[in-house]
Amino acid sequence: MKNRDIAIIGSGLVGSLLSIYLIKKGHKVTVFDRRPDIRTIQFSGRSINLAMSNRGWNALHAVGLEEEIKKIAIPLYQRAMHVNDQPVYFQKYGKEGEAIWSISRGVLNRRMIDLAEAAGVKFKFNEKVWDVNLPEAKIYTGETEKSEWKAYTFDHIFGCDGAFSRVRHKMQRRSRFDYSQDFIDVGYKELTIAPDENGNHKLDKNSFHIWPRGKFMLIAMPNLDGSFTCTLFLPFEGDVSFETLTTEEKAKDFFKEYFPNVRKEIEDLTKDFFKNPTSAMVTMKCFPWTYWDKVALVGDSAHAIVPFYGQGMNAGFEDIFVLNQLMEELGDDWEAVFKAYEKERKPNTDAIAELSYRNFIEMSKKTADPNFLLQKKIEKHFAKNHPDKWIPVYSRVTFSDKPYSDALHIGDEQERIMKEIMKIPDIESKWDSKEVEEKILSYL
């Protein structure tokens, strides 16, 4: 490929990793961000810890960053389920040794920018893009919408500026551009469990902790400093909701009733609860993702999803991995690269959007259901005996690089089979029997 002058809009995780890929190919890369340099400010209090899995690691490995990033990550081998009036119990994620990795979003973003700068990427912080001339790959930046703007012209522009992308906004104004957004009625708020007096984790540090409570839940993921980043997912309105928790006393009563085994461990509960913002979650879909050979959307700007499968960052990193493969294959034909990229990725990101929404239902409601747990036990037992015939949908998504669309399609078929298996009389006592195994085989 000929060396090109490229702009990336957005210095988040996807933008910073894409800049490293492109600079390593010999291109000149400038990253613009309307925000200050994240390395110079305190994080916003609206973070959900990241769960790095196979797709993310593949993308990092391809540019030699996997081992560097593992230094700031903690492997999580299982879910730790906190159900009231029961001991904590654990659910292994996959085969022995398979793990998702907890990483602080702020820590990772700072590290990625450091690595990009060291590779030669130029960053322009506090420089907001107000307009984009798509045919000429030109951007206009300024302090305000009415201030004097600077104009920059590039060979190509990548929009990595999130679910409310300015680059996509400009593309939306063109004919035959499809766009939808769907907010769920559940919001989230960040809380913290501090380390103990010795700086150690107060809960098992190699587990993803979940407190499922039906219409809402609390999760906790470990950090390197001994703390846990907790996220409370709660409806915006209703009997038990952010709308009703208006005083410190009500917040204390809420945690005492629904999370009694963790209430005392949450540092400055009411302070965190009322200090940190309540944030919304959106699924955003659009098409096309590209404009000629000039502009392409990558990551959340093309396909924002809710966070319940831990795949938002992984899907964005996989976008970059696929883009790179297509550049290697198709060379300097950028229009062909862009068309092949959006054609391959669109069905897969639609699939992970659907799977992510379904996983909220599973995490908040089903993980405390004995029938659901039995079904998962049967699936795991059968998969262990017949790994060539049955890979659970979670493993297809998390511990595989096979298409998300395959995981959705095959997962639906597996669910249909398991509904029949769960109807077998006395399934509780014969779940690991030859009878059940042969019945599953008969459906495959």
N, C-alpha and C positions, 0 to 999 in steps of 0.2 A: 504494500500500500504506500502511496505517496504521503509524505508528511503533510499534515493539515493543521490549520489553526482552529481550535475547537473551544467552544464555551460550554460549561456545565452550570446550570442554574440550580443551586441548592448544595450546601456543604454537609448534608447529613450523611448517614451511613452509605447509602447507595451512591450519592454524588461523589463522595471521597474515594470509594473503592473504584468506581468507574474511571475517575481521574488517574488512578494508579495504573489501571489496565492501558489507558490510552497513552500516557506518558511513556510507558515501557515499550509501546509500539513506535515511538519516535515522534509522536505528535506534540504540538505546542498546546498546552491546556491551561485555561483560566477558569476558576470557579468563582461564581458570584453568589453572595448570600445577603439577604436583607437584614439578617440578625448580626449581633456582635460575634466575635470569635468565641466559640463555646469554651475554649481553653482559658478565657479570661473572666468568666462569669460563673455564678452559682447556678446549678441546674434548677429547672423550673418547678419541681415538685409535681410534675404530671407524667412521670415516667413509669412504664411497666418494664421490668427487667426482661432482657432478651433471652430467647432460648435457641441457641445456635445448634443446628442439626446438620445432617449430611450435605444438604444442598448448599448451605452456607460455607461449610468447610471445603467443599469441592471448589467453590469460587475463590476462596482465600488460598487454597493449595496451588491453584493454577498460576498465581503470581508470587508464590513463595512466602506467604504470610501466615499460613496455618499455625506453625509452631510459635510464632511471635504472639499471635492472638490467644493461643491456649494458655499463655502465661497469665492472662487476666481473666480467665474463665474457671468455673467450678463444674465438674461433671455431676449430673443428677441421674441416678440409675433407676429411680422409682418415684411414684407418687406416695406421699404420706397423707392418709385420709383421717381427718379429725371430725368424727361424728359424735355429737353430744351423748353422754352417758355410755360411751363405749371406749375401749382402749384404742390408741392410734394403731391403724393397720396399714400395711404397705402393699403396693401393686407395682411389680416390676414393669418397666417400660417395654423391654424387648428381650432379646437373647442375652446371655451372660456377657457383661462388658459393654452392652449398648447403652448409650446415655445421650441426653440432651445436655447442653452446657449453659449455665447461667452466667450472663455478662451484664454489667451495668451499662445502660445505653450511653450515659454521659462519658464513662471511662473509655468505652470502645470508640465513640465518636472522636474524642480528643486524640486517642492513639492513631486512628486512621488519618486524621488531618496531619499529625506529625509525620507519619510515614509518607503521605502524599507530598508534603512540602520537601522532605528530604530527597524525594525522587525528582523534584523539579517543577511541581505543580505550583501555579501562582494563585493565591486566594485574594479575593476582594470582598471583605466583610463590610457590613453597614452600607451596602450598595444595592438598593432595591431595583429590580427590573419592573418597569411600568408598562412597557410595550414591547412587542416582538414583530418584526417584519419577516414573515415566514419565507416568502420567495427569495429574499436577499440574505437570510440568516443574519439579521441585524437586530440588536437589542438596544433599548433605551433605558438608562438608569438615572435616578435622581433622588434627592432627599424627600421630596413630596411629589404628589401628582401634578401640582401646579408650579413646581420649581423648574429651573432650567435643567434640561436633561443632557446627559452625555450619550453619544451614539457610538456603538462598537459593531464592527462587521467581522463575521467569522465565516469559515467554510461550512461548519456544522454546529448545531446547537442541540444539547441534550437537556430536556426538562426533568430534573430530579428534585423538584420543589414541592413534593408531597400531595396530599389529597386535595388541596385547594390551590393547585398549581396555576401560576400566572401564565406559563407557557401553554398549558392545556386550555386555559380560558380563552386565549387567542385562537387556538385551533377550533374551539367550540363554535366560533362565530362563522365558520366556513360551512358551506352547504354539505349535507349528507354526513354530518358528524353526529354519531349517536352517543348519548350521555345519560347516565342515571346515577342518583345517589339515594341511599336508604339508611337513615339513622335508626338504630335500635333504641328502645325505650329504657335501656339500662345505661347508666353512666359509671364512671370509676373515679376513685380517689386514692392517692398514694399515702401510705402510712409506713412506719418504721418500727422494727424490732431491733433494739440496740444490742451490741455484744455484752457478754457478762463482764464482771469486774476484771477478768484476766484477758479480755479481748477475744474470747471464744464465742462460737455460735451457741445460742440457747436451745436451738432445735437441731435435728439431724441435718448436717450441712450438705449431704449428698442426695437429698430428696426435694422434690417439688411439693410443697405443702398446700393442701386444699381443705377448706372448711365449707363443704357443700350444704346449702340451706334452702334448696328449692328454687325460689325466684331470685335468689342472690347468693353470693359466695365471697369468701376471702381467700386469697392465695398469698404465698410467701416464697421468695427465691433468695438464695444466699449471695452475699457479697464477700469480697476478699478480706475486708476489714472486720469480719465477724458479725456484721449486721445482716438483717434481712430487709429487702424491699418488699413491702406488702401492698397488695392492691385490693381494695374493696369494690366489688361490682354490685351495684344496687339500683333498683328502678328510680327514675327521676320523680315519679309521682306514685301515690298509692298509700295503703295503710302503713307499710314498712318501706320507707323511701327516703331519699335525700330531702324531699319536700317537707317531711315530718320531723327530721332531726335538726331542729332549729336552735337548741340550747345545749350547753355543756351537760346538763343533767340528763337530757333525753339521749344524748350520745353515749353517756356512761351506762345508762339503763339498757340501751340497745346492745352494747358489747357484753354487758353482764348476762343478758338473757341468751344471746345467740352464740357468743364466743367465750364462754366462761373459762376455758382452759388456756386462753391466750390474752385475756383482757389485761392482766397485770404485766405482761411482757411487752406491751406496746408502749414505746417511749412517748411521753407527753401526748397521750391519746387525743384529748380534746384540742390541744394546741395544734397537732398535725391535722386533725379533722377539719378545723375551721381555718387553718392557715393555708393549706394546699387547695388548689382549685378542684372543682368537680368538672370532669371532662366528658365529652361525648364520643361515641364511636360510630363510624360510618363505613358502609360498603359502597365503593364507587367503581363504576364500570364505564368504559368508553371505547370507541373505535371510529376511525383508525387511530393508531398510536404514532403514525409518522406523517410527514409532509414531504413529498418528493424525496430527494436525497439530502435534504437540508436539516430537518428537525425530527427528533424522536423523543418519545416519553419513556421513562424507565422508572420502575418501582411504583410507589404509591401514587404518583401523578398519573399512571396508567391504570392502576388496579388496587385501590385501597381496600383493605379487608379488616374485619374485626379480629382481635388478637387471640382468639380462644384455641387456635391450633399452634400458636407460636411460630407461624410461618411468614409473617409479613416481611421481616428482614430477609429470611431465607429465600422467599420468592423473588424479592428485589435483587439479591445477589445472584440468583439463578438467571434472571434476565441478562445480567452482565456476562455471565459465563456463556450463555447461548449466543449473545451478540459477538463475543470474542471468537467462538467457534465459526460463526458465519463469516466473520471478517477473514479468518484464516482460509476458509473454503472459497469465498467469492471474490477476495482481493479488493480491488479499488472500485468496484461497482457498488457504491454506497446505496443507490436506490434499490438494487437487488437485495443487499444486506438488510435494509430496513423492512422491505416487504416480507422477506422470509422470516425475519425476527417477529413481526407482529402476527403473522399467520401461525407460527409455531406456539407463541406464548399466550395468545388470547384465550384459546380453549382451556389451557391449563390454569390460568389465573382465575377464570370464571369458576373452574372446579374447586380450587382451594378456597374461594370466597364462600361457596356453598358448604364445604366441609367445615370451615371455621365457624360458621353460624351454628351448624348442627352440634359442634363440639361444646358450645356454651350450654346447650340443653343437657348434654351428657355430663359435663363437669359439675354443673350446679344441682342437677336433679338425680341423674341415674347412678352416679358413683356411690350413692348410699343405698341403692335398691338391691336387695339380695338376689332377685331374679337376674338383674343386669350383671351383677358380679359373677353369678353362676354361668351365665352365657359367655362371658369373657374367659372364664376358667376353662370351659369346654373348647372354645376356639383356640386358646393357647395350647391346650393338651393335644388337640388334633394337629395344629401347626407344627408342634414339636415332632410328632410321629410322621407327618407328611409335609415336610417343608417345601416340596416341589408342587404341592397341590393347594396349599392354603397359606397365604401371608396376610395377617390382620391388616385392616386398612390403616391403622395408626402407624404400623411399621412401614407400609408402602409410602406413606407421606413423609415420615420422620427419618427413617433409617435406609432410605433408598433414593436414587435419583431418577426412578421411573416417572413417567408423566403423571401429574396430578389428576388429569382426566381419567387415566386408567384406574387410579385409586378410587375415584368417585364411582365409576361404573362397576368395577369389581366389588367394591364395598357394598353397593346396593344389592348385588346378586348374593353376596355372602349373608347379608342381613335377612334376605328372603329365605335362605336355607335355614338360618338359625331360628327364625320364627317357627318353622315346622319342627325343628329339633326340640325346642322348648315345650312343644305340645305333647311330647312323649310322656306317657303315664309314669309317675314315680321317677322323673328325670333327676331329682335331687340325689337319689341313692345310686343311680347307674350312669352318672354323667361321664365317667371314664371307662365305660364298658365297651366290649367289642360290638355290641348291638348298636350303640350310638355311633361309634366310629364307622361301621358299615352303612348306617343310614346316611351319614354325611357323604360318604363316598358315592352312594347311589344317586345323589343329587348333582354331583360334579361331572 
